[in-house]
């Protein structure tokens, strides 16, 4: 069986595992107060082109990260603007609402929000004289790439940044799969540009070569997220053996490993997409990252499922179904070739 279900099926990249083994018996303080974590944070801040005001926090997973950051950015009466397809709205089991904040949904355009619709929502909200009885749009959530593997352009990011500044609300970017955005040939936004366009963002590790862990980057530090450390602990997102995250992120960013992981996965995903198109299959979304969405006749999907695993995206259709194929740092070229061999031409 070959696997294309998701990008966190394996453990960690061999270089990461090697460093974890080498440092296994080293004794360090807990909660990220160790030299590995310090060096990893310094590497990230430098890679983002930030100064010493910036802060980096290591959290254990994506859902905890989103819930903790959003809780930290919002006041009690505020909610978070996001696309209807956003991860926080669909696949986090109400974690945002459980922390006391409402997800305020906007139309999804292949996973993205449109800048004019964000601006219209905010202006319409304050034009309503009863707005004090309503949940205030207190921030904007986006992800790069989106849940559908699509990318925000530099122009779109710049406009969203402008709108948020005008409305005096923070722009937060979920970077769970950021390596696969940076590794795409269609990407226009560098890590440095993200750091200067977003008030808070995170660099995903769990889906990008680590055993676990996400790195929250706050360019303006305490000004944006004061007293964030205790909030991380309140949300159960603080790891006692914090050095395990420091070692992993230091390995990713000591050289170009993070970028290499993304390039590898995206190259194989695009190879797979080309094969689907050349053999007559319809793409559900034209993604240029590591997630590919294809419409398959059910009989072909079932036949493929005997030798390959993947994810049905939504409910199974009557005659055909949307299917997601995902590559990662660990995907082998021979597995992609094998999947292509299994595809009949339509």
C-alpha positions in Angstrom: 0.0 0.0 0.0 1.3 3.5 -0.9 0.0 6.4 1.2 -1.1 9.9 0.2 -3.5 10.6 3.0 -1.8 13.6 4.7 1.6 15.1 5.4 2.2 13.9 9.0 1.9 10.1 8.6 5.6 9.5 9.3 7.7 10.5 12.4 10.3 13.1 11.6 12.9 13.9 9.0 16.0 11.8 9.5 18.2 14.8 10.2 15.8 15.8 13.0 15.8 12.3 14.4 19.5 12.2 14.3 19.8 15.5 16.4 17.2 14.3 18.9 19.2 11.1 19.4 22.5 13.0 19.7 21.1 15.3 22.4 18.9 12.7 24.1 20.9 12.5 27.3 21.8 16.1 27.6 20.3 17.7 30.7 18.6 21.0 30.2 16.1 23.3 31.9 12.4 22.9 30.9 9.8 24.9 29.2 12.0 26.2 26.4 14.6 27.8 28.7 17.4 25.9 27.1 20.2 26.7 24.7 18.7 24.7 21.8 15.5 26.6 22.0 17.3 29.9 22.3 19.4 29.2 19.2 16.3 28.0 17.3 14.5 31.2 18.1 17.4 33.4 17.1 17.7 31.5 13.8 14.0 32.0 13.1 14.1 35.7 13.9 17.1 36.2 11.7 15.5 34.2 8.8 12.4 36.4 9.1 14.5 39.6 9.0 13.2 40.8 12.3 14.9 42.7 15.2 15.2 42.0 18.9 11.6 43.1 19.6 10.4 40.0 17.9 9.4 37.0 20.0 9.1 33.3 19.1 7.1 30.8 21.1 7.1 27.0 20.6 3.7 25.3 21.0 2.9 21.6 20.7 0.3 21.5 17.8 -1.7 23.4 15.3 -5.1 23.5 17.0 -3.6 24.5 20.3 -1.6 27.2 18.5 -4.7 28.7 16.7 -6.8 28.6 19.9 -4.1 30.1 22.0 -3.0 32.9 19.6 -6.6 33.9 18.8 -7.5 33.9 22.5 -4.5 36.1 23.1 -5.3 38.6 20.4 -9.0 39.0 21.1 -11.0 40.7 23.9 -14.0 38.8 25.3 -16.5 40.6 23.1 -14.6 40.0 19.8 -14.6 37.3 17.2 -12.2 36.2 14.4 -12.9 36.7 10.7 -12.1 33.7 8.5 -13.2 31.9 5.3 -16.0 29.4 5.7 -13.4 26.7 4.7 -10.8 27.8 7.3 -9.3 25.2 9.5 -10.5 27.0 12.6 -14.1 26.9 11.3 -14.2 23.4 10.0 -11.7 21.0 11.4 -10.8 22.1 14.9 -13.9 20.8 16.7 -15.0 24.2 17.9 -11.7 25.0 19.7 -12.1 28.7 19.0 -15.7 28.8 20.3 -14.6 26.7 23.3 -12.2 29.5 24.3 -15.1 32.1 24.2 -14.7 33.5 20.7 -16.9 33.2 17.7 -15.6 32.5 14.2 -17.2 35.1 11.9 -17.3 33.5 8.4 -16.6 35.1 5.0 -17.2 33.5 1.6 -14.4 31.2 0.6 -12.8 31.6 -2.8 -10.9 28.4 -3.3 -9.9 28.6 0.4 -9.1 32.4 0.3 -10.9 35.5 1.5 -11.4 38.4 -0.9 -9.9 41.7 0.3 -13.0 43.7 -0.7 -15.3 41.3 1.2 -13.2 41.7 4.4 -13.4 45.4 4.1 -17.1 45.3 3.3 -17.8 43.1 6.4 -16.0 45.5 8.7 -17.5 48.7 7.3 -21.1 47.2 7.3 -20.6 46.1 10.9 -19.9 49.5 12.2 -22.6 51.1 9.9 -25.2 49.2 11.9 -26.2 51.3 14.9 -26.9 48.2 16.9 -23.3 46.9 16.5 -22.6 46.9 20.3 -25.0 44.1 20.6 -23.0 42.0 18.1 -19.7 40.1 18.0 -17.0 42.6 17.0 -14.7 41.5 14.1 -11.5 41.7 16.2 -9.0 40.1 13.9 -8.5 38.3 10.5 -7.3 34.7 10.2 -5.8 33.4 7.0 -3.6 30.4 6.1 -0.7 30.0 3.7 -1.3 27.7 1.9 -5.1 27.5 2.4 -7.0 24.3 3.2 -7.3 23.8 -0.6 -3.6 24.2 -1.3 -4.1 27.6 -2.8 -1.8 30.6 -2.2 -2.3 34.3 -1.4 -0.3 36.5 -3.8 1.9 39.3 -2.6 -0.7 41.8 -3.7 -3.5 40.0 -1.8 -1.4 39.8 1.3 -0.4 43.5 1.0 -4.1 44.5 0.6 -5.2 42.4 3.6 -2.4 44.0 5.7 -3.7 47.4 4.6 -7.3 46.7 5.4 -6.4 45.3 8.9 -4.2 48.3 9.7 -7.1 50.6 8.6 -9.5 48.7 10.8 -6.9 48.5 13.7 -7.2 44.7 13.9 -4.4 42.1 13.8 -3.7 39.9 10.8 -2.9 36.3 11.8 -1.6 33.7 9.4 -1.8 29.9 10.1 1.4 28.4 8.6 0.8 24.7 9.4 2.0 23.9 5.9 4.1 27.0 5.3 7.1 24.9 4.0 4.9 23.8 1.1 3.9 27.4 0.3 7.5 28.5 0.3 8.4 25.6 -1.9 5.9 26.2 -4.6 7.0 27.7 -7.9 3.9 29.9 -7.8 4.7 31.4 -4.4 5.2 35.2 -4.4 5.6 35.9 -0.6 8.9 35.2 1.2 9.2 34.5 4.9 10.6 38.0 5.5 7.6 39.5 3.7 5.2 37.4 5.7 6.9 38.7 8.9 6.3 42.3 7.8 2.8 41.8 6.6 1.4 39.8 9.5 1.0 40.7 13.1 1.4 37.1 14.2 2.0 33.9 12.2 3.3 30.5 12.9 5.9 28.3 11.2 4.4 24.8 11.0 6.6 21.9 12.1 4.2 19.0 12.6 3.3 18.8 8.9 6.7 19.8 7.8 9.2 17.3 9.0 9.0 17.4 12.8 7.6 14.9 15.3 5.5 17.8 16.7 5.7 21.5 17.3 4.8 24.9 15.8 6.7 28.1 16.1 4.7 31.3 16.7 6.4 34.4 15.5 5.3 37.8 16.9 7.2 40.5 15.1 6.4 43.2 17.6 6.6 40.9 20.6 5.0 42.1 23.8 3.3 45.0 22.1 1.1 42.5 20.2 0.8 39.6 22.6 1.5 40.6 26.2 1.8 37.9 28.8 1.5 35.2 26.1 3.6 32.5 28.0 1.1 31.9 30.8 -1.7 31.8 28.2 0.2 29.1 26.3 0.3 27.1 29.6 -3.4 27.7 30.3 -4.3 26.2 26.9 -2.2 23.1 27.5 0.1 24.0 24.6 3.4 24.3 26.6 5.8 21.4 26.6 7.7 20.7 29.8 10.6 19.2 27.8 10.7 22.3 25.6 14.2 21.5 24.3 12.7 18.8 22.1 11.1 21.5 20.1 14.2 23.7 20.2 16.4 20.8 18.8 13.9 20.2 16.0 13.4 23.8 14.9 17.2 24.4 15.1 17.7 21.5 12.8 15.1 22.8 10.3 16.6 26.3 10.2 20.3 25.8 10.7 20.5 25.3 7.0 17.9 25.2 4.2 16.2 22.0 5.3 12.8 23.7 5.8 12.8 25.0 2.2 14.2 21.7 0.8 11.3 19.8 2.4 8.8 22.1 0.7 10.4 21.9 -2.7 10.6 18.1 -2.6 6.9 17.6 -1.6 5.6 20.2 -4.1 7.6 18.9 -7.0 6.1 15.4 -6.5 2.6 16.8 -6.0 2.8 18.7 -9.3 4.1 15.7 -11.0 1.1 13.8 -9.8 -1.2 16.7 -10.9 0.2 16.7 -14.4 -0.4 13.0 -14.7 -4.1 13.4 -13.6 -4.6 16.1 -16.1 -2.8 14.3 -19.0 -5.0 11.2 -18.4 -8.2 13.2 -18.6 -9.2 13.7 -15.0 -10.9 16.9 -13.7 -9.1 19.0 -11.0 -11.4 20.2 -8.2 -9.0 23.0 -7.3 -5.9 24.1 -9.3 -3.4 23.8 -6.4 0.3 24.5 -6.7 1.3 23.1 -3.3 1.5 19.6 -1.8 -2.3 19.0 -1.7 -4.0 18.0 -4.9 -7.8 17.7 -5.3 -9.1 15.5 -8.1 -12.6 14.4 -9.1 -12.6 10.7 -9.6 -15.3 8.3 -10.9 -16.2 6.1 -7.9 -15.3 2.9 -9.7 -11.7 4.2 -10.4 -11.5 5.6 -6.8 -12.4 2.3 -5.4 -10.0 0.4 -7.6 -7.1 2.8 -6.6 -8.1 2.4 -3.0 -7.1 -1.3 -3.1 -3.4 -0.3 -3.6 -3.2 3.4 -2.4 -4.6 5.3 0.5 -5.9 8.9 0.2 -8.7 11.0 1.6 -12.2 11.5 0.4 -12.8 15.3 0.6 -16.3 15.6 2.0 -19.0 13.1 1.3 -18.8 10.3 -1.3 -20.7 11.3 -4.4 -23.2 9.2 -6.2 -21.1 8.7 -9.3 -17.9 10.6 -8.7 -16.1 12.0 -5.6 -13.6 14.7 -4.8 -10.4 13.1 -3.5 -7.3 14.6 -1.9 -3.8 13.4 -2.5 -1.1 14.8 -0.2 2.7 14.6 -0.5 5.3 15.4 2.2 9.0 15.5 2.9 8.9 11.7 3.1 7.1 10.9 -0.1 9.1 8.7 -2.5 9.3 9.3 -6.2 8.7 5.6 -6.8 5.4 5.8 -4.9 4.3 8.7 -7.1 5.3 6.8 -10.2 3.4 3.7 -8.9 0.2 5.8 -8.3 0.5 7.2 -11.9 0.9 3.6 -13.2 -2.4 2.7 -11.5 -4.3 5.5 -13.2 -6.3 4.4 -16.2 -6.6 7.0 -19.0 -10.1 8.3 -19.4 
